[in-house]
């Protein structure tokens, strides 16, 4: 029978991602732990219409994950990507603008945003939407 190992709940990625003491190197971050890590100070989040919440996920040697939850009608400001992003929509829909090309992505659709791209996104659904961003190096 498999043994379930709980990780410490913390906003510090290092404590969750260390893998220390885990012989297999596997890491577990439960839903309850993820939800306790919420923060709202994303780039441009203080501007009107730019509300969104980030939940830092696991961090490995070459990538990390973050859950982004966005209320209806909200958007992110444009910015230049300094790391690669793989976006996986979990619920709802988003309109991503990447280097002046619009992509509408819905549940389980994926989008790659390369380094150097100018990008932004907005909730394109009539309800809350969320995506998992997997970023690295």
C-alpha positions in Angstrom: 0.0 0.0 0.0 1.3 3.5 -0.9 2.2 5.8 1.9 0.8 9.4 1.6 3.2 12.1 2.6 1.9 15.6 3.5 4.1 18.6 2.6 4.4 21.6 4.8 2.0 24.4 3.9 4.0 27.5 3.1 4.1 30.4 0.7 7.8 29.7 0.3 8.4 27.6 -2.8 11.6 26.2 -1.4 10.0 24.4 1.5 7.4 22.7 -0.8 9.8 21.9 -3.6 12.8 20.6 -1.8 12.0 16.9 -1.9 14.3 16.5 1.1 13.5 13.4 3.1 11.6 11.8 0.2 13.5 8.8 -1.1 11.6 8.8 -4.4 12.0 12.5 -5.0 8.2 12.7 -5.6 6.4 15.8 -4.3 2.8 16.2 -3.3 0.9 19.5 -3.0 -2.7 18.9 -1.9 -5.6 21.1 -3.0 -5.9 22.4 0.6 -2.3 23.4 0.6 -2.5 25.0 -2.8 -5.5 27.1 -1.8 -3.7 28.4 1.3 -0.9 29.9 -0.9 -3.1 32.5 -2.7 -1.7 36.0 -3.6 -3.0 38.9 -5.7 0.1 40.9 -6.4 0.6 39.8 -10.0 2.0 42.3 -12.6 -0.5 45.1 -13.2 -3.1 43.6 -10.8 -3.5 47.0 -9.1 -5.0 48.4 -12.4 -8.7 48.6 -13.1 -10.1 45.4 -14.5 -7.0 43.4 -13.9 -8.1 41.3 -10.9 -6.7 37.8 -10.7 -5.4 35.4 -8.1 -2.3 33.2 -8.3 -1.7 30.0 -6.4 1.9 28.9 -6.6 2.2 25.2 -7.2 5.1 22.8 -7.3 8.6 23.8 -8.3 11.1 21.5 -9.8 14.6 21.9 -11.1 13.6 23.3 -14.5 10.0 24.3 -14.2 7.2 25.4 -11.8 3.5 25.6 -11.9 1.0 28.3 -10.9 -2.8 28.2 -10.9 -4.4 31.4 -12.1 -8.0 32.2 -11.2 -9.7 35.1 -12.9 -13.2 36.6 -12.3 -15.4 37.3 -15.3 -14.6 40.5 -17.3 -11.0 40.7 -16.0 -7.7 40.9 -18.0 -4.0 41.0 -17.5 -1.9 43.9 -18.8 0.5 43.2 -21.7 4.0 42.3 -20.8 7.1 40.7 -22.4 7.7 37.1 -21.4 11.1 36.4 -19.8 10.4 32.7 -19.4 8.6 30.0 -21.4 5.0 29.3 -20.5 2.7 26.4 -21.2 -0.9 27.3 -20.4 -3.6 24.7 -19.8 -7.1 26.0 -19.3 -8.9 24.2 -16.5 -12.3 25.9 -16.5 -14.0 28.6 -18.6 -12.2 30.2 -21.5 -9.5 32.8 -22.2 -8.5 35.1 -25.0 -4.7 35.3 -25.2 -3.0 37.9 -27.3 0.6 36.7 -28.2 2.6 39.0 -30.4 -0.6 40.6 -31.9 -2.2 37.2 -32.6 -5.3 36.3 -30.7 -5.9 32.7 -29.4 -9.2 31.7 -27.8 -8.5 28.7 -25.6 -11.0 26.7 -23.6 -11.1 23.8 -21.1 -8.1 21.5 -21.6 -6.7 23.6 -24.6 -3.0 24.3 -24.3 -1.0 27.3 -25.5 2.8 27.8 -25.6 4.1 31.4 -25.0 7.8 31.7 -25.9 10.5 33.9 -24.3 10.4 37.4 -25.7 6.7 37.3 -26.8 4.5 40.3 -25.8 1.4 38.7 -24.3 -1.7 39.3 -22.3 -4.9 37.5 -21.6 -8.5 38.0 -20.5 -11.3 35.9 -19.2 -13.5 35.2 -22.2 -16.2 33.3 -20.3 -19.3 34.5 -18.5 -18.1 33.0 -15.3 -14.8 32.6 -13.4 -12.1 31.0 -15.5 -8.8 29.3 -14.4 -5.6 28.0 -16.0 -2.5 26.2 -14.9 0.7 27.9 -16.1 3.8 25.7 -16.3 6.8 27.9 -16.7 10.5 27.3 -17.0 13.7 28.0 -17.1 
